[in-house]
Amino acid sequence: MSALLGAPRVRELRDAREREAAALIAAVAAAGASPVNLSDMVAATSSRIVRRVAFGDGDGDGDESMDVKAVLDETQSLLGAIRVSKVPTPSPQSPPASALLHMPVHQDTTEQGH
């Protein structure tokens, strides 16, 4: 985790933050005297910064942009492979989710050969 949020990584991502901040300032300036929803604009800017950091910005500096659609398609494909019958349904008597971290894992022997 420290590699993701450490000072070297934060410095490395400075350009992406500065480009998005400049785009936000330009958008506010372009609005002139018209009212703007600064909350929405800042949220959108934050979202773009996170996408740039997570998936790359593809500006030709060697950090090629990841195909976000391909990542989402693959994620959906993997999630679709989960057998719903194997997902436990919580009941009022179920332990809290945090307790599941310390429970032993048992192999399902009801479906031999699968």
RONU-495653 format. One record per residue (C-alpha): x, y, z; residue number from 1. Coordinates in Angstrom, 2 decimals. Each point is the difference from the previous one (the first is absolute). Layout:
+---------+---------+---------+-----+
|       u |       v |       w |   k |
+---------+---------+---------+-----+
|       X |       Y |       Z | NUM |
...
+---------+---------+---------+-----+
END
This chain:
+---------+---------+---------+-----+
|       u |       v |       w |   k |
+---------+---------+---------+-----+
|    0.00 |    0.00 |    0.00 |   1 |
|    2.84 |    2.38 |    0.77 |   2 |
|    1.32 |   -0.47 |   -3.54 |   3 |
|   -3.34 |    1.23 |   -1.36 |   4 |
|   -0.28 |    3.01 |    2.29 |   5 |
|    3.64 |    0.68 |    0.82 |   6 |
|    1.71 |    3.31 |   -0.71 |   7 |
|    1.81 |   -1.23 |   -3.16 |   8 |
|   -3.27 |   -1.20 |   -1.57 |   9 |
|   -1.82 |    3.21 |    0.96 |  10 |
|    2.80 |    2.06 |   -1.62 |  11 |
|   -0.14 |   -2.22 |   -3.09 |  12 |
|   -3.71 |    0.75 |   -0.44 |  13 |
|    0.39 |    3.77 |    0.35 |  14 |
|   -0.37 |    0.64 |   -3.74 |  15 |
|   -3.35 |   -1.80 |   -0.15 |  16 |
|   -1.32 |    2.01 |    2.95 |  17 |
|    1.27 |    3.28 |   -1.45 |  18 |
|   -1.54 |   -0.68 |   -3.45 |  19 |
|   -3.39 |   -0.77 |    1.53 |  20 |
|    0.15 |    3.02 |    2.33 |  21 |
|    0.85 |    2.23 |   -2.98 |  22 |
|   -2.96 |   -1.46 |   -1.93 |  23 |
|   -2.30 |    0.72 |    2.96 |  24 |
|    1.21 |    3.60 |    0.21 |  25 |
|   -0.45 |    0.43 |   -3.75 |  26 |
|   -3.55 |   -1.38 |    0.18 |  27 |
|   -0.92 |    2.39 |    2.82 |  28 |
|    1.57 |    2.93 |   -1.87 |  29 |
|   -1.83 |   -0.97 |   -3.21 |  30 |
|   -3.31 |    0.23 |    1.85 |  31 |
|    0.62 |    3.73 |    0.42 |  32 |
|   -2.79 |    1.60 |    1.99 |  33 |
|   -2.24 |   -3.07 |   -0.30 |  34 |
|   -0.54 |   -2.00 |    3.17 |  35 |
|    1.84 |   -3.32 |    0.25 |  36 |
|   -0.52 |   -2.99 |    2.25 |  37 |
|    3.45 |   -0.08 |    1.52 |  38 |
|   -0.79 |   -3.11 |    2.06 |  39 |
|   -0.79 |   -2.00 |   -3.15 |  40 |
|    3.03 |    1.39 |   -1.81 |  41 |
|    2.37 |   -0.86 |    2.87 |  42 |
|   -1.52 |   -3.50 |    0.29 |  43 |
|    0.45 |   -0.56 |   -3.75 |  44 |
|    3.58 |    1.27 |    0.21 |  45 |
|    0.74 |   -2.36 |    2.91 |  46 |
|   -1.48 |   -2.89 |   -1.97 |  47 |
|    2.19 |    0.79 |   -3.03 |  48 |
|    3.10 |    0.20 |    2.21 |  49 |
|   -0.77 |   -3.39 |    1.53 |  50 |
|   -0.55 |   -1.51 |   -3.48 |  51 |
|    3.28 |    1.47 |   -1.26 |  52 |
|    1.87 |   -1.32 |    3.01 |  53 |
|   -1.65 |   -3.44 |   -0.07 |  54 |
|   -0.11 |   -0.63 |   -3.75 |  55 |
|    2.60 |    2.38 |   -1.46 |  56 |
|   -0.54 |    3.00 |   -2.20 |  57 |
|    1.30 |   -1.35 |   -3.29 |  58 |
|    1.80 |    3.21 |   -0.92 |  59 |
|    2.90 |   -1.83 |   -1.62 |  60 |
|    2.45 |    0.28 |    2.89 |  61 |
|    0.30 |   -3.77 |    0.27 |  62 |
|   -2.93 |   -0.31 |    2.40 |  63 |
|   -2.48 |   -1.41 |   -2.49 |  64 |
|   -3.64 |    0.39 |    0.83 |  65 |
|   -1.69 |   -3.15 |    1.18 |  66 |
|   -3.15 |   -0.92 |   -1.88 |  67 |
|   -2.55 |    0.66 |    2.76 |  68 |
|   -2.79 |   -1.72 |   -1.94 |  69 |
|    2.12 |   -3.13 |   -0.36 |  70 |
|    0.71 |    0.01 |    3.74 |  71 |
|   -3.69 |    0.40 |    0.82 |  72 |
|   -0.98 |   -2.72 |   -2.49 |  73 |
|    2.54 |   -2.39 |    1.50 |  74 |
|   -1.19 |    0.82 |    3.52 |  75 |
|   -3.60 |   -0.64 |   -0.99 |  76 |
|    1.02 |   -3.25 |   -1.65 |  77 |
|    1.81 |   -1.17 |    3.13 |  78 |
|   -2.86 |    1.02 |    2.27 |  79 |
|   -2.42 |   -1.78 |   -2.29 |  80 |
|    2.00 |   -3.19 |    0.54 |  81 |
|   -0.89 |   -0.05 |    3.70 |  82 |
|   -2.64 |   -2.61 |    0.70 |  83 |
|   -2.86 |    1.76 |    1.74 |  84 |
|   -0.89 |   -3.22 |    1.81 |  85 |
|    3.39 |    0.20 |    1.73 |  86 |
|   -0.56 |    3.53 |    1.34 |  87 |
|   -1.28 |   -0.26 |    3.58 |  88 |
|   -3.17 |    1.85 |    0.87 |  89 |
|    0.29 |    1.86 |    3.30 |  90 |
|   -2.64 |   -0.71 |    2.61 |  91 |
|   -0.74 |    1.78 |    3.27 |  92 |
|    2.04 |   -2.74 |    1.73 |  93 |
|    3.01 |    0.51 |   -2.30 |  94 |
|    3.17 |    1.33 |    1.59 |  95 |
|    1.13 |    3.49 |   -1.00 |  96 |
|    2.13 |    0.21 |   -3.15 |  97 |
|    3.11 |    0.81 |    2.06 |  98 |
|   -0.34 |   -3.36 |    1.77 |  99 |
|    0.18 |   -1.81 |   -3.35 | 100 |
|    3.65 |    1.01 |   -0.32 | 101 |
|    0.89 |   -2.32 |    2.89 | 102 |
|   -2.20 |   -2.97 |   -0.91 | 103 |
|    1.62 |   -3.18 |   -1.35 | 104 |
|   -0.53 |   -0.76 |   -3.67 | 105 |
|   -1.49 |   -3.41 |   -0.83 | 106 |
|    0.14 |   -1.69 |   -3.37 | 107 |
|   -3.38 |   -0.76 |   -1.60 | 108 |
|   -0.20 |   -3.76 |   -0.48 | 109 |
|   -3.59 |   -0.08 |   -1.31 | 110 |
|    1.05 |    0.57 |   -3.61 | 111 |
|    2.67 |   -2.52 |   -0.84 | 112 |
|    1.74 |    0.65 |   -3.31 | 113 |
|   -0.90 |    3.72 |   -0.30 | 114 |
+---------+---------+---------+-----+
END
